Amino acid sequence: MDGKTTTLIVLILVANLIVPLIVGNWLGRAFKLKDLSGRISAVTLAILLAISPFVFQLATGQSLLNAIPLGIDLAGGTNLVWQVDEKLAQDLNKTVDSRSMNELIQAIKRRINPSGAEEVTVRQVGQDRVEVIIPGADADEVERKKRLMNDLGSLEFSLLANTRDHNDLIARGRQLTENQTEVRDGTKVRARFVKVAKTPDGTFKMAPDAPSTLSRTRNVEGADVLEYLTVVPDDNKKITGDYLTRAEISTDDGDGPAVSFNFSTKGAYLFESLTSQNRPKKDGFKSQLAILLNDEIHSAPNINAVISNRGQITGEFTIQEVNELIGVLNAGALELPIKKDPINEFTISPTLGIDVQTKGKLAIAISAIVVLIFMVFYYGTAGLIADVCLVVNLILVLGAMALINATLSLPGLAGLVLTIGMSVDANVLIFERIREELAKGSSLRMAINNGFAKAFSTIMDANITTLITAVVLYYIGTDQVKGFAVTLFIGIVMGVFSAVYVGRLIFEILERKRVIKTLKMRSSFGKTNFDFLKLSGLCATISIAMIILGLSVFFYRGQDNLDIDFTGGSMVTFKFEEDMNDIDAARAALQSKMGSNISLERLQVPNEVEGNEEIYFRLRTINENLDTVRDQVDEAFAGSQYKLKKVSLDFKAGEPKPAAEGESTVPVYNLTFTDALTTANVTSLLTGAIETQYEKSNQEIDRVTSLITLTGTQGPGVDAAEGVSKKYTGFELSTDPSISPESLTAALASLQTQMAEKPIFYEINTFDAAVAGETRSAAVFAMFASILAIILYIWFRFEHLSYGVAAAVALFHDVLVVLGLVAICSMISGNPIADLFGFNDFKINLAMIAAFLTLIGYSLNDTIVIFDRIREVKGKSPQLTYDMINSSVNQTLSRTILTSFTTLIVVAILYAIGGEGIHGFAFVLTAGVIVGTYSTIYVANPILLWFETRPKRTPVTATQPVKAKA
């Protein structure tokens, strides 16, 4: 960070502190409303904080659009694929299986997306690969993520061997040859030489001049490495990063950046034992603690006193190094080692086409404008004030997202507008309360005060339950929808602040300055007296029938209900003979053969040898049969102007090599391709061919990738500079003896025939079904957990379990009915009538799960408003009655219809013209608003009445008389 940037940040912070006070005091005096100066300052502060990130962007010459990072669907990004280093994993006694891969993925997520606000995708592909998708990331951000990935994060505490306590180890260490690093007693390692880390300028962190320790400098791969002899403790006394509970930034004695850490109880015990046994001697001699990060000594401070649960790692760190180190330590060490460089690195185009993006953004803009116009039309001056609050809400939400660097995707944008539509609910509650107060003959000032006061409790209850949904979605949901949860959470909080705090301030200023003397509002409903509960029996029959029908269709369709987020599938990469930029045309061609349940990404790969960029396309499909996928891709472009790239293979046997144990030989083949390929490309092709060959002969083979050794022998990659993604036209192939020569020859022949006839897939991977199952389980668990939390909150607020149970039944009703509608509409899609209503073959994906959870929060809002009025009407009456519920529903009917209507405007427009990216998302919300409004009146209320009025059995106790039978 340069001096100019630092100065700018300081100026913005000072302005945020001083300007609100000046504005508040000045307006307070100007309007002669000094008692409101503090509240005016608070609102000004909130707005200034929100616009600060955008001011910073403009002041530094950047685009306003860069203040909030966009998701992969809108801005594209970078796609990286890492492979587990199986050889190193074996050396560390690590097994590459589904459990270890899952733990590896979780650790990576904690490292590169600790806040969860970035929509970074981390998932397993194939058996031993991890895919990381970074949305809209620039080169510096990609490099930072790479460093976080490559840092193993292993932390260990040991002692430097010294001549006073470890004279025997020092003597034996001096006898080691340059290639020997360990002092052993049989198989037990007693001490070992560990290299010293280097500072950013290339110098060693420690000077080899401590007389009581043993150091040496040796040449490793052409570079001098400084090493110190360290004591290796017994396994049960090892102190590692596994015992850390928290790492945080601090400063060392010289005010330089350092890392402070806390130990768990066991870690504190071990650390206290180590430092106690090596405390300073009476003559002043001090032992040195060796702090190892990724098997390098970063610092070796003197042990000055006994230390238990807290310590510090010092060294010549930069602030950036400390922050990255803290992130790695808090995330934990990687379960499996990965190769330093990604085997694939692509720049990805936006996953949604330009047409889809345009439709989605247009729908969002139109829906927002329609809501603003409707509020002014219906509520007049009050509606105009509501619109001001909504604009303030929008500024605050976008500012908060920019401050925390939250990623915004197309569903996230839709969720943003949805939260604005739902925030109208608070304004409607307040305005309807004000209308009631004015109808009673209250003055405008009294009506405003009472309107806000009486609506406040209901607003808080309704929004807290939705917040519960957002929090559960964030903590339990998957990475792809955490960004949506952040948007929803921020939108709700800022919506309440805007409506309750900002809205009331505007009302009070205008009323006290006599700008408004009365409030004229339209009224669609007069005083009603409908008997809603009369239809309870009929509605129960309809609801049960809908649920049974919908679930029957849902279970009948089975896996057809789910898209690739939940089913897993295949991932292949192909290219055309001539570079093609029209991803929409490619997607349309593939959908004509494979259906809509596919994902297509355009990849740009720099070819540093030729000095240009190559264009690839990556297809994800639920079909796991690679032969079928290859045929479908070939057919999709067979008659078009776009010709798929084909590469031919020629192979011949070479001189066999001795096997690793030296007792036999392994076959060697020389492979020649008509186009340059990477080692990863050829490995994927060979793995698929060998596995297919073994399947045909009903034989099993596991971990084929680890049984293949490929060496590039000819082509542009032979002389390529280090770091370039090397490509070769010629390879030498040798295999493990467990692959029979006959099977290998047959696999190569089959691959040769296949490549001659079909387009080449440069990358072949599958999604692990177990990962898809865990994703599905997490989504379902998130939904049940949120409903349970809501029941507990309503029970607490209304002091009766019956309110919570009634609300929960209504929520389950809404989810099941809408789920059934998704299945039914998907089944009947594909005909003119279904097309008229926009019904598609909807597939349940992560965006739709977010919509279901939003539906839970929305439906509950309406229910709580009526329950709150029921509680008010009931007062201190001991018994809830039929008439009380009917009266409460009639009193809140205007509010119910208006809020449902305004929210329906938003989601219906999103559904009608939003396009493919948010179509399923908008369908769930559109159906959910209608079903949620219905269930509030005809499901929740009858169940509440039944619970409150059902006969209560009085148990017979031992003190009660019992009549004897004759």
MOVENVEN-V936522 format. One record per pair of residues at least 4 apart in sequence whose ideal C-beta (glycine too) atoms are under 8 Angstrom apart, sorted by the first residue. I is the first residue (numbers start at 1). GAP is how many residues later the second one is. If there is no record, write none. Layout:
BEGIN
I GAP
I GAP
END
This chain:
BEGIN
1 4
1 5
2 4
3 4
4 4
5 4
5 55
6 4
7 4
8 4
8 48
8 51
8 52
9 4
9 47
10 4
11 4
12 4
12 40
12 43
12 44
13 4
14 4
15 4
15 33
16 4
16 29
16 32
16 33
16 36
17 4
18 4
19 4
19 25
19 29
20 4
20 21
20 22
20 24
20 25
20 28
21 4
21 20
22 4
23 4
23 17
23 18
23 21
24 4
24 13
24 14
24 15
24 16
24 17
24 18
24 20
25 4
25 12
25 16
26 4
27 4
27 6
27 10
27 13
28 4
28 5
28 6
28 7
28 8
28 9
28 12
29 5
29 8
31 5
31 478
31 482
33 4
33 476
33 479
33 480
36 4
36 469
36 472
36 473
37 4
38 4
39 4
39 462
39 466
40 4
40 465
41 4
42 4
42 459
43 4
43 349
43 458
43 459
43 462
44 4
45 4
46 4
46 350
46 451
47 4
47 345
47 348
47 349
48 4
49 350
49 354
50 345
50 346
50 348
50 349
50 350
51 4
51 344
51 348
52 4
52 347
52 351
53 4
53 14
53 346
53 349
53 350
54 4
54 10
54 13
54 345
54 348
55 4
56 4
56 11
57 5
57 6
57 7
57 9
57 10
58 4
58 6
62 4
65 5
67 331
67 335
68 330
68 333
68 334
68 338
68 339
68 340
69 6
69 49
69 66
69 67
69 336
69 337
69 338
69 339
70 4
70 5
70 65
70 66
70 337
70 338
70 339
71 4
71 48
71 64
71 65
71 336
71 337
71 338
71 339
71 341
71 412
72 4
72 5
72 47
72 49
72 61
72 63
72 64
72 276
72 278
72 279
72 337
73 277
73 278
73 279
73 284
73 336
73 337
73 844
74 62
74 276
74 278
74 283
74 334
74 335
74 336
75 60
75 61
75 275
76 59
76 60
76 271
76 272
76 273
76 274
76 275
77 56
77 57
77 58
77 59
77 60
77 270
77 271
78 55
78 56
78 59
78 64
78 267
78 268
78 269
78 270
79 52
79 53
79 54
79 55
79 265
79 266
79 267
79 268
79 269
79 522
79 524
79 539
80 51
80 52
80 53
80 54
80 62
80 65
80 66
80 69
80 262
80 264
80 265
80 266
81 44
81 48
81 49
81 50
81 51
81 261
81 262
81 263
81 264
81 599
81 682
82 47
82 48
82 50
82 67
82 256
82 257
82 260
82 261
83 45
83 46
83 47
83 255
83 256
83 260
83 597
84 5
84 12
84 17
84 20
84 44
84 45
84 46
84 252
84 253
84 254
84 255
85 4
85 251
85 252
85 253
85 254
86 4
86 10
86 42
86 617
86 619
86 620
87 4
88 4
88 249
89 5
89 6
89 7
89 247
89 248
90 4
92 245
94 6
94 241
94 242
94 243
95 5
96 4
96 5
96 31
96 32
96 240
96 607
97 4
98 4
98 670
98 672
99 4
100 4
100 235
100 236
101 4
101 23
101 26
101 27
101 29
101 235
101 667
102 4
102 22
102 668
102 669
102 672
103 4
103 232
104 4
104 26
104 230
104 231
104 232
104 234
105 4
105 17
105 18
105 19
105 25
106 4
107 4
107 46
107 224
107 225
107 226
107 227
107 228
108 4
108 14
108 22
108 24
108 41
108 226
109 4
109 11
109 13
109 370
110 4
110 220
110 221
110 222
111 37
111 38
111 40
111 42
111 216
111 217
111 220
112 8
112 10
112 20
112 22
112 33
112 36
112 37
113 4
113 5
113 7
113 9
113 366
114 213
114 216
114 217
115 289
115 290
116 358
116 363
116 366
116 370
117 287
117 288
117 289
117 290
117 365
117 366
117 369
118 17
118 287
118 288
118 289
118 365
119 16
119 288
119 290
119 293
119 360
119 361
119 363
119 364
120 12
120 13
120 14
120 15
120 25
120 287
120 359
121 10
121 11
121 12
121 358
121 359
122 8
122 9
122 10
122 11
122 357
123 7
123 8
123 644
123 648
124 5
124 6
124 7
124 643
124 644
124 647
125 4
125 5
125 6
125 446
125 640
125 641
125 642
126 579
126 639
126 640
127 576
127 578
127 641
128 575
128 577
128 578
129 214
129 636
130 208
132 13
132 17
133 215
134 7
134 8
134 11
135 272
135 274
136 271
137 4
137 5
137 8
138 4
139 4
140 4
141 4
142 4
143 4
144 4
144 180
145 4
146 4
146 196
147 4
147 177
148 176
148 179
148 180
149 189
150 188
150 190
151 143
151 173
151 174
151 177
152 142
152 181
152 182
152 185
153 88
153 141
153 175
153 176
153 178
153 179
153 180
153 181
154 86
154 87
154 138
154 139
154 140
154 141
154 179
155 85
155 86
155 89
155 136
155 137
155 138
155 174
155 178
156 82
156 83
156 84
156 85
156 136
156 139
157 82
157 83
157 114
157 117
157 132
157 133
157 134
157 135
158 72
158 73
158 74
158 75
158 131
158 132
158 134
159 7
159 71
159 72
159 115
159 119
159 128
159 129
159 130
159 131
160 50
160 53
160 68
160 69
160 70
160 71
160 127
160 128
160 129
160 130
160 140
161 4
161 5
161 8
161 9
161 12
161 30
161 52
161 53
161 67
161 68
161 69
161 70
162 4
162 8
162 50
162 51
162 125
162 126
163 4
163 7
163 48
163 49
163 50
164 48
164 117
164 121
165 113
165 122
166 4
166 25
166 65
167 4
168 4
169 4
169 14
169 21
169 22
169 60
169 62
170 4
170 44
170 59
171 4
172 4
172 11
172 19
173 10
173 18
173 20
173 41
173 56
174 40
176 4
176 5
176 6
176 7
176 17
178 40
178 41
181 11
181 12
181 46
182 7
182 9
182 10
182 11
183 6
183 7
183 8
183 9
183 46
184 4
184 5
184 6
185 5
189 43
190 41
190 42
191 38
191 39
191 40
191 41
192 37
192 38
192 40
193 23
193 34
193 35
193 36
193 37
194 33
194 34
194 36
194 96
194 98
194 101
194 102
194 103
195 25
195 30
195 31
195 32
195 100
195 101
195 102
196 8
196 9
196 10
196 29
196 30
196 31
196 32
196 100
196 101
197 7
197 8
197 96
197 99
197 100
197 101
197 118
198 4
198 5
198 6
198 7
199 4
199 5
199 6
199 117
200 116
200 118
200 121
204 4
204 22
205 92
205 93
205 94
205 110
205 111
206 9
206 20
206 22
206 91
206 93
206 94
208 7
208 8
208 9
208 18
208 20
210 5
210 78
212 73
213 15
213 16
213 75
214 14
214 15
215 11
215 12
215 13
215 14
216 10
216 11
217 7
217 8
217 9
217 10
218 6
218 7
218 9
219 4
219 5
219 6
220 4
220 5
228 62
228 69
228 72
230 60
230 62
230 67
233 4
233 5
233 6
233 41
234 4
237 33
237 36
237 37
238 32
239 4
239 28
239 31
239 32
239 35
241 88
241 91
241 92
242 25
242 90
242 91
243 20
243 21
243 23
243 24
243 25
243 27
243 28
244 17
244 18
244 19
244 20
244 23
244 85
244 86
245 17
245 18
245 19
245 22
246 15
246 16
246 84
247 12
247 13
247 14
247 15
247 78
247 79
247 82
247 83
248 11
248 12
248 13
248 78
249 8
249 9
249 10
249 11
249 73
249 74
249 77
250 7
250 8
250 9
250 10
250 62
251 4
251 5
251 6
251 7
252 4
252 5
252 6
252 60
252 62
253 61
256 58
256 60
256 61
257 60
257 61
257 62
257 64
257 65
258 54
258 55
258 56
258 57
258 59
258 64
259 53
259 54
259 58
259 63
259 66
259 67
259 70
260 50
260 51
260 52
260 53
261 49
261 50
261 51
261 52
261 68
262 47
262 48
263 4
263 5
263 7
263 8
263 45
263 46
263 47
263 48
264 4
265 4
266 4
267 4
267 42
268 4
268 40
268 41
269 4
269 39
270 4
271 4
271 36
271 37
271 38
271 40
272 4
272 34
272 35
272 36
272 37
273 4
274 4
274 15
275 4
275 14
275 28
275 30
275 31
275 32
276 30
278 9
278 11
278 25
279 24
279 26
279 27
280 4
280 5
280 6
280 22
280 23
280 24
280 25
281 4
281 5
286 16
286 17
286 18
287 15
287 16
288 12
288 13
288 14
288 15
289 11
289 12
289 13
289 14
290 7
290 10
291 6
291 7
291 8
291 9
291 10
291 22
292 4
292 5
292 6
293 5
293 20
293 32
298 15
298 17
299 14
299 15
299 16
301 13
303 4
307 4
313 12
317 4
317 5
317 8
318 4
319 4
320 4
321 4
322 4
323 4
324 4
325 4
326 4
327 4
334 4
339 4
341 382
343 335
343 336
343 337
344 334
344 336
344 381
344 419
345 260
345 380
346 257
346 258
346 259
346 270
346 272
347 256
347 257
347 258
348 253
348 254
348 255
348 256
348 270
349 234
349 252
349 253
349 254
349 255
350 4
350 7
351 248
351 249
351 250
352 4
352 5
352 8
352 58
352 564
352 565
353 4
353 230
353 231
353 234
353 563
354 4
354 230
355 4
355 229
355 560
356 4
356 54
356 559
356 560
356 561
357 4
357 53
357 558
357 560
358 4
358 557
359 4
359 554
359 555
359 556
359 558
360 4
360 50
360 53
360 54
360 550
360 554
360 555
360 557
360 558
361 4
361 52
362 4
362 551
363 4
363 546
363 547
363 549
363 550
363 551
363 552
363 555
364 4
364 49
364 50
364 52
364 53
364 546
364 550
365 4
366 4
366 543
366 547
367 4
367 50
367 54
367 538
367 539
367 540
367 542
367 543
368 4
368 49
368 52
368 538
369 4
370 4
370 535
370 536
370 539
371 4
371 19
371 49
371 50
371 53
371 531
371 534
371 535
372 4
372 15
372 18
373 4
374 4
374 9
374 528
374 531
375 4
375 8
375 9
375 11
375 12
375 15
375 49
375 52
375 527
376 4
376 7
376 8
376 11
377 6
377 145
378 5
378 143
378 144
378 520
379 4
379 7
379 48
379 52
379 142
379 143
380 4
380 139
380 140
380 141
380 142
381 4
381 135
381 138
381 139
382 4
382 45
382 49
382 52
382 137
382 139
383 4
384 4
385 4
385 118
385 121
385 122
385 125
386 4
386 38
386 41
386 45
386 113
386 117
387 4
388 4
388 114
388 118
389 4
389 34
389 38
389 109
389 110
389 113
389 114
389 117
390 4
390 30
390 33
390 34
390 108
391 4
392 4
392 106
392 110
393 4
393 27
393 30
393 98
393 101
393 102
393 104
393 105
393 106
394 4
394 22
394 26
395 4
396 4
396 98
396 101
396 102
397 4
397 19
397 22
397 90
397 93
397 94
397 97
398 4
399 4
400 4
400 6
400 90
400 94
401 5
401 7
401 85
401 86
401 89
402 4
404 82
406 77
406 80
406 81
406 84
407 5
407 76
408 4
408 5
408 8
408 75
408 79
409 4
409 74
409 75
410 4
410 507
410 508
411 4
411 73
411 436
411 439
411 506
411 507
411 510
412 4
412 71
412 72
412 75
413 4
414 4
414 496
414 500
414 504
414 507
414 508
415 4
415 69
415 72
415 73
415 76
415 435
415 439
416 4
416 71
416 75
417 4
417 489
417 493
418 4
418 73
418 436
418 485
418 488
418 489
418 507
419 4
419 68
419 69
419 72
419 73
419 76
420 4
420 71
420 75
420 486
421 481
421 482
421 484
421 485
421 486
422 44
422 69
422 70
422 73
422 436
422 439
422 481
423 4
423 68
423 69
423 72
423 73
423 75
423 76
424 4
424 475
424 478
424 479
425 4
425 37
425 436
425 474
425 477
425 478
426 4
426 29
426 33
426 37
426 69
426 70
426 73
426 74
427 4
427 72
427 76
428 4
428 467
428 470
428 471
428 474
429 4
429 26
429 29
429 30
429 436
429 466
429 470
430 4
430 21
430 22
430 25
430 29
430 69
430 70
430 73
431 4
431 20
431 90
432 4
432 460
432 462
432 463
432 466
433 4
433 17
433 18
433 19
433 21
433 22
434 4
434 13
434 14
434 16
434 17
434 85
435 4
435 84
435 86
435 88
436 4
436 15
437 5
437 9
437 10
437 13
437 14
438 4
438 6
438 9
438 80
438 81
442 4
442 5
442 8
443 4
444 4
444 67
444 72
444 73
444 74
444 75
445 4
445 66
445 67
446 4
447 4
447 72
448 4
448 56
448 59
448 60
448 63
449 4
450 4
451 4
452 4
452 48
452 51
452 52
452 55
454 4
455 4
456 4
456 44
457 4
457 411
458 4
458 406
458 407
458 410
458 411
459 4
459 37
459 40
459 41
460 4
460 36
461 4
461 333
461 336
461 403
461 407
462 4
462 398
462 399
462 402
462 403
463 4
463 29
463 32
463 33
463 398
464 4
464 329
465 4
465 325
465 328
465 329
465 392
465 395
465 396
465 399
466 4
466 22
466 26
466 391
466 392
466 394
466 395
467 4
467 22
467 25
467 26
468 4
468 318
468 321
468 322
468 325
468 389
469 4
469 19
469 317
469 321
469 384
469 385
469 387
469 388
470 4
470 15
470 18
470 19
470 22
470 383
470 387
471 4
471 14
471 18
472 4
472 5
472 310
472 313
472 314
472 317
472 381
473 4
473 8
473 9
473 11
473 12
473 15
473 309
473 313
473 377
473 380
474 8
474 11
474 12
474 15
476 302
476 305
476 306
476 309
477 4
477 5
477 8
477 301
477 302
477 305
477 372
477 373
477 376
478 4
478 297
478 300
478 301
478 368
480 85
480 366
480 367
481 4
481 365
481 366
481 368
481 369
482 4
483 4
484 4
484 363
484 366
485 4
485 365
486 4
487 4
488 4
488 366
488 369
489 4
490 4
491 4
492 4
493 4
494 4
495 4
496 4
497 4
497 5
498 4
498 5
499 4
500 4
501 4
502 4
503 4
504 4
505 4
506 4
507 4
508 4
509 4
509 6
510 5
510 6
511 4
511 5
523 371
524 370
524 373
524 374
525 368
525 369
525 372
527 363
528 362
528 365
529 357
529 361
530 356
530 359
530 360
530 363
531 355
532 353
532 354
532 357
532 358
532 405
532 406
532 409
533 349
533 352
533 353
533 408
533 409
533 412
535 4
535 403
536 4
536 402
536 406
537 4
538 4
539 4
539 395
539 399
539 400
539 403
540 4
540 399
540 402
541 4
542 4
543 4
543 270
543 274
543 392
543 395
543 396
544 4
545 4
546 4
546 271
546 274
547 4
547 266
547 269
547 270
547 273
548 4
549 4
549 271
549 275
550 4
550 266
550 267
550 269
550 270
550 271
550 273
550 274
551 4
551 265
551 268
551 269
551 272
552 4
553 4
553 267
553 270
553 271
553 274
554 7
554 265
554 266
554 268
554 269
557 4
557 266
557 269
557 270
559 8
559 63
560 266
560 281
561 261
561 262
561 265
561 282
561 283
562 4
562 5
562 214
562 281
562 282
562 283
563 4
563 34
563 59
563 280
563 281
563 282
564 4
564 5
564 33
564 34
564 35
564 56
564 57
564 58
564 203
564 281
565 207
565 210
565 280
565 281
566 206
566 209
566 210
566 213
566 278
566 279
567 55
567 205
568 54
568 56
568 198
568 199
568 200
568 201
568 203
568 204
569 51
569 52
569 53
569 54
569 55
569 197
569 198
570 50
570 51
570 53
570 54
570 55
570 56
570 59
570 194
570 195
570 196
570 197
571 47
571 48
571 49
571 192
571 193
571 194
571 195
571 196
572 46
572 47
572 54
572 57
572 58
572 61
572 189
572 191
572 192
572 193
573 30
573 43
573 44
573 45
573 46
573 188
573 189
573 190
574 42
574 43
574 45
574 59
574 70
574 71
574 185
574 186
574 187
574 188
575 39
575 40
575 41
575 42
575 69
575 70
575 187
576 4
576 39
576 41
576 61
576 66
576 67
576 68
576 69
577 66
577 67
577 68
578 65
579 35
579 36
580 5
580 6
580 35
580 37
580 62
581 21
581 34
582 4
583 4
583 17
583 19
583 34
584 4
585 4
585 57
586 4
586 14
586 16
586 31
586 56
587 4
587 11
587 13
588 4
589 4
589 47
589 48
589 51
589 53
590 4
590 8
590 10
590 29
590 42
590 43
590 46
591 4
591 5
591 7
592 44
593 39
593 40
593 42
593 43
594 4
594 27
594 29
594 38
594 42
595 246
596 244
596 245
596 247
596 320
597 24
597 25
597 244
597 246
598 21
598 22
598 23
599 20
599 21
599 22
600 17
600 18
600 19
600 20
601 16
601 17
601 19
602 13
602 14
602 15
603 12
603 13
603 14
603 15
604 9
604 10
604 11
604 12
605 8
605 9
605 10
605 11
605 120
606 7
606 8
606 119
607 4
607 5
607 6
607 7
608 112
608 113
608 116
608 117
609 107
609 108
609 111
609 115
609 118
610 106
616 146
618 145
619 10
619 14
621 8
623 5
623 6
623 9
624 142
625 4
626 4
626 62
626 135
626 138
627 4
628 4
629 4
630 4
630 124
630 128
630 129
630 131
631 4
631 127
632 4
633 4
633 11
633 126
634 4
634 10
634 124
634 125
636 4
637 5
637 6
637 7
644 115
645 30
645 114
645 115
646 109
646 110
646 112
646 113
646 114
647 26
647 27
647 28
647 30
647 108
647 113
648 25
648 26
648 104
648 107
648 108
649 22
649 23
649 24
649 99
649 102
649 103
649 106
649 107
650 21
650 22
650 23
650 102
651 18
651 19
651 20
651 21
651 82
651 97
651 101
652 17
652 18
653 14
653 15
653 16
653 17
654 14
654 15
654 16
654 78
655 13
656 9
656 10
656 11
656 12
657 8
657 9
657 11
657 77
658 4
658 6
658 7
658 8
659 4
659 5
659 6
659 7
659 78
664 73
666 68
666 69
666 70
666 71
667 67
667 68
667 74
667 77
668 64
668 65
668 66
669 63
669 64
669 65
669 75
669 79
670 43
670 60
670 61
670 62
670 63
671 11
671 59
671 60
671 61
671 62
671 77
672 42
672 57
672 58
673 4
673 9
673 56
673 57
673 58
674 55
675 54
676 39
676 40
676 41
676 51
676 52
676 53
677 4
677 5
677 50
677 51
677 52
677 85
678 4
678 39
678 47
678 48
678 49
678 50
678 84
679 4
679 31
679 33
679 47
679 49
679 52
680 4
680 83
681 4
681 81
681 82
682 4
682 28
682 49
683 4
683 22
683 25
683 27
684 4
684 77
684 78
684 79
684 80
684 81
685 4
685 66
685 70
685 75
685 76
685 79
686 4
686 18
686 22
686 24
686 47
686 61
686 65
687 4
687 17
687 18
687 21
687 77
688 4
688 76
689 4
689 58
689 59
689 61
689 62
689 65
690 4
690 11
690 14
690 18
690 49
690 53
690 54
690 57
691 4
691 10
691 13
692 4
692 55
692 58
693 4
693 50
693 53
693 54
693 57
694 5
694 6
694 7
694 49
695 4
697 46
699 44
701 6
701 37
701 38
703 4
704 4
704 35
706 30
707 28
707 29
707 31
707 32
708 25
708 27
708 28
709 24
709 25
709 26
710 21
710 22
710 23
711 20
711 21
712 5
712 6
712 14
712 16
712 18
712 19
713 5
713 15
713 17
713 18
713 19
714 4
714 14
714 15
714 16
715 12
715 13
715 14
715 15
716 4
716 10
716 11
716 12
716 13
717 7
717 9
717 10
717 11
718 10
720 4
720 6
720 7
735 4
735 9
739 4
739 5
740 4
741 4
742 4
743 4
744 4
745 4
746 4
747 4
748 4
749 4
750 4
751 4
752 4
753 4
754 4
755 5
767 4
767 5
768 4
769 4
770 4
771 4
772 4
773 4
774 4
775 4
775 71
776 4
777 4
778 4
779 4
779 67
779 70
780 4
781 4
782 4
782 67
782 71
783 4
783 32
783 66
783 69
783 70
783 73
784 4
785 4
786 4
786 67
786 70
787 4
787 21
787 24
787 25
787 69
788 4
789 4
790 4
790 14
790 17
790 18
790 21
790 66
790 70
791 4
791 13
791 14
791 16
791 17
792 4
792 12
793 4
793 11
794 4
794 9
794 10
794 13
794 70
794 73
795 4
795 5
795 6
795 8
795 9
798 5
798 6
798 69
798 73
800 4
800 148
801 4
802 4
802 142
802 145
802 146
803 4
803 64
803 141
804 4
805 4
805 138
805 142
806 4
806 57
806 61
806 134
806 135
806 137
806 138
806 141
807 4
807 53
807 56
807 57
807 60
807 133
808 4
809 4
809 130
809 131
809 134
810 4
810 49
810 53
810 125
810 126
810 129
810 130
810 133
811 4
811 45
811 48
811 49
812 4
813 4
813 118
813 122
813 126
814 4
814 41
814 42
814 45
814 114
814 117
814 118
814 121
815 4
815 37
815 40
815 41
816 4
817 4
817 110
817 114
817 118
818 4
818 34
818 37
818 106
818 109
818 110
818 113
819 4
819 33
820 4
821 4
821 106
821 110
822 4
822 20
822 22
822 26
822 98
822 101
822 102
822 105
823 4
824 4
825 4
825 9
825 12
825 14
825 15
825 17
825 98
826 13
826 14
826 15
826 16
826 17
828 6
828 11
829 5
829 6
829 10
829 11
829 12
829 13
830 4
830 5
830 11
831 4
832 4
833 4
834 5
835 4
838 73
838 74
838 81
838 85
840 79
840 80
842 6
842 77
842 78
842 81
843 5
843 77
844 4
844 5
844 76
845 4
845 75
846 4
847 4
847 71
847 73
847 74
848 4
848 72
848 73
848 76
849 4
850 4
850 71
851 4
851 69
851 70
851 71
851 73
851 74
851 77
852 4
852 72
852 76
853 4
854 4
854 71
854 74
855 4
855 69
855 70
855 73
855 77
856 4
857 4
858 4
858 45
858 67
858 70
858 71
858 74
859 4
859 69
859 72
859 73
859 76
859 77
860 4
861 4
861 38
862 4
862 34
862 37
862 38
862 70
862 71
862 74
863 4
863 72
863 73
863 77
864 4
865 4
865 27
865 30
865 31
866 4
866 22
866 23
866 26
866 30
866 70
866 71
866 74
866 75
867 4
867 73
867 77
868 4
869 4
869 19
869 22
869 23
870 4
870 10
870 14
870 15
870 18
870 74
872 16
873 11
873 14
873 15
873 18
874 6
874 10
877 4
877 7
879 69
879 70
880 4
880 5
880 64
880 65
880 68
880 69
881 4
881 68
882 4
882 63
883 4
884 4
885 4
885 56
885 59
885 60
886 4
887 4
888 4
889 4
889 7
889 48
889 52
892 4
893 4
894 4
895 4
896 4
896 37
896 40
896 41
897 4
897 36
898 4
899 4
900 4
900 29
900 30
900 32
900 33
901 4
902 4
903 4
903 26
904 4
904 22
904 25
904 26
905 4
906 4
907 4
907 15
907 18
907 19
907 22
908 4
908 18
909 4
909 5
910 4
910 8
910 11
910 12
910 15
910 16
911 8
911 11
911 12
911 14
911 15
914 4
914 5
914 8
915 4
918 4
919 4
920 4
921 4
922 4
923 4
924 4
925 4
926 4
927 4
928 4
929 4
930 4
931 4
932 4
933 4
934 4
934 5
935 4
935 5
936 4
936 5
937 4
938 4
939 4
940 4
941 4
942 4
943 4
944 4
945 4
946 4
956 4
956 6
END
